[in-house]
Amino acid sequence: MTVSHFQLQIAEPEYRRRCDALRDQLAARDLAGVVLFSGDYVKYYTGFAFIPTERPIGFVMNRDGERAMFVPRMELEHARANALIDRTAHYVEYPDSPHPMERLRTLLGEMGIAGRVGADSDGYPRLFGYRGRSLSEMGLTVTPISEVVEDQMMIKSPAEIALIEESTRWANLALRLLQTYTAPGRTETEVTQRANFEATQAMLNTLGPIYKAQGWQRDGAHAEYRGQIGRNAAIPHALANNIAFQTGDVLVGEAAAAVWGYSTELERTMIIGRASDGQKRLFDHMLALQNLAFEAIQPGARCCDVDTAVRAYYAEHGLQGLWRHHTGHAIGMRYHEGPFLDVGDTTVIQPGMVFTVEPGLYDEAYGGFRHSDTVVVTEDGIRILTYYPRDLASLTV
């Protein structure tokens, strides 16, 4: 299949193929239907992106392939306009009387769904104070179906990969602007806001009205340090604190761009001013670790094999004390997906999987050292989608 880089969406036939594949799994498990409450799963099968709240929303499909959305009244027009389904059922509000799950019970009956069903959870999750009856309490026998959905999502289609590549272009620009505007005395807040505004404006001016973020947490292109500045860079999941940059700081900058529900991951370690010998040593080890991971990701290998090879390098060079996390994870609609490049994940790597590759080193005396690149698995290895420079000279501020 040939996919244009300008096709910034998943076409309707692809959603139908996803649903058909899920329907085949229902038949194989002798299930009358499926109910999915996860916003990511709903979007994957219907294209409908929404803000999850205490108001239950779900995707329902029976063994005949009839597809329906279950939504509150406030989302009815939204779902009808955007969800690629056959019917929409709605309830008044939550909390209200009757309870929304009573309307879901009616919908299931109308679609002939009774007895054994697949579901990602036994009822709507306890979001924002929600309370309600489970599917089991409504007389259904629930079979967990999340692993089936996750297995489908692992293998990206050409259209999905094209969207991730489009995200990469704008993440690259955002990180370039972030690095350009970083200087001693400036703060991460002012630099981040300037870079994000300019990158997003360029993105919108280029793509125009065809652009959709299709996500509720962020839109446009963005780059940030997220507090990973100086010694704080030794905290992999630090939070932004309006830190002022200083000469000698190690920085971990990260960038992404929401494109029709998909995103890439791009991270680079930078240093303000001339790097010390200790900083150079850790930077070089970080590059070697990432190169080793690139080589280990091969179709037919297991995810755990990649992490095992990387951890062997830590051990060989006495770096175990600087290890904090696994080598990487899948990415696509969510910024963290399975499978994971970790010794505990035996999933076999297959063409079409998309991973971040990000082994890091974290030393409280120097900070954190982590590049992250997004790669797609091919028939004979990988293709690295991100292309920001990786060498120390290019990353010296």
C-alpha positions in Angstrom: 0.0 0.0 0.0 1.3 3.4 -0.9 0.5 6.2 1.6 1.0 9.8 0.9 2.7 11.9 3.5 -0.1 14.4 3.1 -2.8 11.9 4.1 -2.9 13.1 7.7 -5.5 10.7 8.8 -6.4 7.0 9.0 -8.8 6.2 6.2 -12.2 4.7 6.9 -11.4 1.3 5.3 -8.6 0.9 7.8 -10.9 1.3 10.7 -13.2 -1.3 9.2 -10.3 -3.7 8.9 -9.4 -3.2 12.5 -13.0 -3.9 13.5 -13.1 -7.0 11.3 -9.9 -8.3 12.9 -11.5 -7.8 16.3 -14.7 -9.5 15.2 -12.7 -12.5 14.1 -11.2 -12.7 17.6 -14.7 -12.6 19.1 -15.8 -15.5 17.0 -12.6 -17.5 17.9 -13.4 -17.0 21.6 -17.2 -17.6 21.2 -18.0 -14.2 22.5 -21.3 -12.5 21.7 -19.7 -9.0 21.5 -17.2 -6.6 22.9 -17.4 -3.5 25.1 -14.4 -1.2 25.2 -14.2 1.8 27.6 -10.6 2.9 27.1 -10.5 6.2 25.2 -7.4 4.9 23.3 -9.2 1.7 22.3 -12.3 3.6 21.2 -10.3 5.9 19.1 -8.3 3.0 17.6 -11.5 1.3 16.3 -13.7 4.3 15.5 -11.5 7.4 15.0 -13.5 9.1 17.8 -11.3 11.1 20.1 -12.9 12.5 23.3 -12.1 13.7 26.8 -12.6 10.9 29.4 -14.5 12.0 32.4 -16.9 10.6 35.0 -19.4 10.2 32.2 -19.2 6.7 30.7 -18.3 6.3 27.1 -17.8 3.1 25.3 -17.5 1.3 21.9 -19.8 -1.8 21.4 -19.6 -4.4 18.6 -21.5 -7.6 18.2 -20.4 -10.8 16.4 -22.1 -9.6 13.2 -19.8 -6.6 13.1 -22.5 -4.0 14.0 -20.7 -1.1 15.7 -22.1 1.4 18.2 -21.0 4.2 20.4 -22.4 4.6 23.9 -22.2 8.3 25.0 -23.7 11.0 27.3 -26.1 13.4 25.7 -23.4 16.2 25.7 -21.3 14.0 23.3 -24.0 12.8 21.0 -23.4 15.2 18.1 -19.7 14.9 18.6 -19.8 11.1 18.2 -22.2 11.2 15.3 -19.9 13.5 13.4 -16.6 11.8 14.1 -17.1 8.1 15.0 -17.0 5.6 12.2 -19.8 3.4 13.4 -23.3 2.1 12.6 -25.3 3.6 15.4 -25.1 5.8 18.5 -26.9 5.4 21.8 -26.9 8.0 24.5 -28.0 8.6 28.1 -29.0 11.9 29.8 -26.1 12.6 32.1 -24.1 11.2 35.0 -25.1 11.0 37.7 -28.7 10.9 36.7 -31.7 8.6 36.7 -31.8 6.0 35.3 -28.1 5.3 35.7 -26.1 5.3 32.4 -25.3 1.6 32.7 -29.1 0.9 32.3 -28.9 2.5 28.9 -25.9 0.4 28.1 -27.8 -2.7 29.1 -30.6 -1.7 26.7 -28.1 -1.2 23.9 -26.5 -4.6 24.4 -29.9 -6.2 24.3 -30.8 -4.4 21.1 -27.6 -5.6 19.5 -28.1 -9.2 20.6 -25.2 -9.2 23.0 -25.8 -11.4 26.0 -24.0 -14.1 27.9 -20.2 -14.1 27.3 -18.7 -10.8 26.2 -15.2 -9.4 25.8 -14.3 -6.2 27.6 -11.2 -4.2 28.5 -12.6 -3.7 32.1 -15.6 -5.1 34.0 -17.5 -1.8 33.8 -16.6 1.8 33.3 -13.4 2.6 35.3 -13.6 4.7 38.5 -12.7 8.0 36.8 -13.3 11.3 38.6 -15.5 9.8 41.2 -17.7 7.6 38.9 -19.6 4.8 40.5 -21.8 2.2 38.8 -22.6 -1.4 38.2 -20.1 -3.7 36.5 -20.9 -5.7 33.4 -20.8 -8.8 35.6 -23.4 -7.4 37.9 -25.6 -6.8 34.8 -25.6 -10.6 34.2 -22.8 -10.8 31.6 -19.8 -13.1 31.7 -16.8 -11.0 31.0 -13.7 -12.2 29.2 -10.7 -9.8 29.3 -9.9 -8.6 25.8 -7.3 -6.0 26.3 -4.4 -8.2 25.2 -6.1 -8.9 21.9 -6.5 -5.1 21.3 -2.9 -4.5 22.3 -1.6 -7.2 20.0 -3.4 -5.5 17.1 -2.0 -2.1 18.0 1.6 -3.4 18.2 1.8 -3.7 14.4 1.5 -0.3 12.7 0.1 0.1 9.3 1.8 2.2 6.5 -0.7 5.0 7.3 0.2 4.9 11.0 3.9 5.0 10.2 3.4 7.9 7.9 1.7 9.8 10.7 4.5 9.1 13.1 7.0 10.3 10.4 5.0 13.5 10.0 5.1 14.0 13.8 8.9 13.5 13.6 9.3 16.4 11.2 7.7 18.9 13.6 9.3 17.5 16.7 12.6 18.0 15.0 11.8 21.7 14.4 10.5 22.2 18.0 13.7 20.7 19.5 15.9 22.8 17.1 14.1 25.9 18.3 14.4 24.8 22.0 18.2 24.4 21.6 18.5 27.6 19.7 16.9 29.7 22.3 18.6 28.1 25.3 21.2 30.3 26.9 22.6 31.0 30.4 20.3 33.2 32.4 17.2 32.3 30.5 14.6 30.0 32.1 13.1 26.8 30.8 9.6 28.3 30.9 10.4 31.2 28.5 12.5 29.1 26.2 9.9 26.3 26.1 7.0 28.6 25.4 8.8 30.5 22.6 10.0 27.3 20.9 6.6 25.6 21.1 4.7 28.7 19.8 7.0 29.1 16.8 7.1 25.4 15.9 3.4 25.1 16.1 2.8 28.2 14.1 5.1 26.9 11.4 3.3 23.5 11.5 -0.1 25.2 11.1 1.1 27.5 8.4 2.4 24.6 6.4 -0.3 22.0 6.9 -3.2 24.4 7.1 -6.8 23.2 7.7 -6.0 19.5 7.1 -4.2 19.4 10.4 -5.8 17.7 13.4 -4.1 16.8 16.7 -6.9 14.3 17.5 -5.8 14.3 21.2 -7.0 16.0 24.3 -3.8 16.6 26.2 -1.6 18.5 23.7 -1.9 19.8 20.2 0.7 21.2 17.8 4.5 20.7 18.2 6.2 20.9 21.5 9.7 20.6 23.0 10.7 21.0 26.6 13.3 20.1 29.2 10.7 19.3 31.9 13.0 20.1 34.7 15.9 17.9 33.4 18.5 20.6 33.8 21.8 20.4 35.6 21.9 17.8 38.3 18.1 17.5 38.0 18.7 15.8 34.7 19.6 12.7 36.8 15.8 12.4 37.5 14.4 10.8 34.3 10.8 11.9 35.1 11.4 15.3 36.6 8.9 18.1 36.3 9.3 21.6 35.0 10.4 24.1 37.7 11.2 27.3 35.8 14.9 26.6 36.3 17.4 29.2 35.0 20.1 27.8 32.7 23.8 28.0 33.8 27.0 27.3 32.0 28.0 23.7 32.5 24.4 22.4 32.8 23.6 19.0 31.3 20.1 19.2 29.6 17.8 16.5 28.4 15.4 18.0 25.8 12.5 16.1 24.5 10.1 16.9 21.6 7.0 15.4 20.0 4.0 16.6 17.9 0.5 15.3 17.9 -0.6 14.4 14.4 -4.1 12.9 14.0 -3.7 11.0 17.2 -0.1 9.8 16.7 3.2 10.9 17.9 6.9 10.3 17.8 9.5 10.6 20.6 12.7 12.6 20.2 15.1 13.3 23.0 18.6 14.7 23.1 21.2 15.3 25.8 22.8 18.8 25.5 25.5 20.6 27.4 25.8 24.4 27.9 29.4 25.3 27.2 32.5 23.2 27.0 31.9 19.6 28.3 34.0 18.3 31.2 35.9 15.1 30.8 33.3 13.4 33.1 30.5 14.7 31.0 32.2 13.5 27.8 32.7 10.0 29.2 29.1 9.6 30.1 27.9 11.1 26.8 30.1 8.6 24.9 28.8 5.7 26.9 25.2 6.8 26.3 25.8 6.9 22.5 27.4 3.4 22.6 24.5 2.0 24.6 22.0 3.4 22.1 24.0 2.1 19.1 24.1 -1.3 20.7 20.3 -1.3 21.1 19.8 -0.2 17.4 21.8 -3.3 16.3 20.0 -5.6 18.6 16.5 -4.7 17.4 15.9 -7.3 14.7 12.7 -9.1 13.5 12.5 -12.5 15.1 14.5 -11.3 18.2 12.7 -10.9 21.5 12.2 -7.6 23.3 14.1 -9.0 26.3 17.1 -9.8 24.1 17.6 -6.1 23.3 17.5 -5.1 27.0 19.8 -8.0 28.0 22.4 -6.9 25.5 22.2 -3.3 26.7 22.4 -4.3 30.4 25.5 -6.4 29.6 27.2 -3.2 28.5 26.3 -1.5 31.8 27.9 -4.5 33.6 31.0 -4.7 31.5 31.8 -1.0 32.1 30.8 -0.8 35.7 27.8 1.4 35.0 25.0 -0.6 36.8 24.7 2.1 39.4 23.7 4.6 36.8 20.9 2.5 35.3 17.3 3.6 35.9 15.0 2.1 33.3 14.5 -0.3 30.4 15.9 0.4 26.9 12.7 1.6 25.3 9.0 1.0 24.6 6.5 1.0 21.7 4.9 4.2 20.7 2.1 5.3 18.4 -1.3 6.6 19.6 0.0 6.7 23.1 3.4 8.0 24.2 4.0 4.7 26.0 2.7 1.4 24.4 3.6 -2.2 24.7 5.7 -4.2 24.0 8.7 -3.0 26.1 12.4 -3.4 25.5 12.9 -4.9 28.9 14.2 -8.2 30.2 10.7 -9.1 31.4 9.0 -8.8 28.0 9.5 -11.9 25.8 7.4 -10.5 22.9 8.9 -11.4 19.5 9.8 -8.3 17.5 8.0 -8.0 14.2 8.1 -5.8 11.1 5.7 -2.8 11.7 6.5 -2.4 15.3 7.6 1.1 16.3 9.9 1.6 19.3 11.6 4.4 21.2 15.3 3.5 21.9 16.5 5.4 25.0 19.0 3.7 27.3 20.2 6.3 29.8 22.9 7.0 32.4 22.0 9.0 35.5 24.8 10.4 37.7 23.9 12.7 40.5 27.3 14.5 40.2 26.7 15.3 36.5 23.1 14.9 35.6 21.3 12.6 33.1 22.4 11.4 29.7 19.7 10.1 27.4 19.0 10.3 23.7 15.7 8.8 22.5 15.0 8.0 18.9 11.9 6.5 17.3 12.5 3.5 15.0 10.3 1.2 12.9 11.1 -2.4 12.5 11.5 -3.5 8.9 12.0 -7.0 7.3 15.7 -6.8 7.8 16.4 -4.5 10.7 15.2 -1.0 11.6 14.6 2.4 10.0 15.4 5.3 12.3 12.6 7.8 11.9 14.0 10.6 14.0 17.0 12.4 12.5 18.2 15.2 14.9 22.0 15.2 15.3 23.4 12.9 18.0 27.0 14.0 18.4 28.3 16.1 21.2 29.5 19.0 19.0 26.1 19.5 17.5 24.5 19.4 21.0 26.7 21.9 22.7 24.8 25.0 23.5 
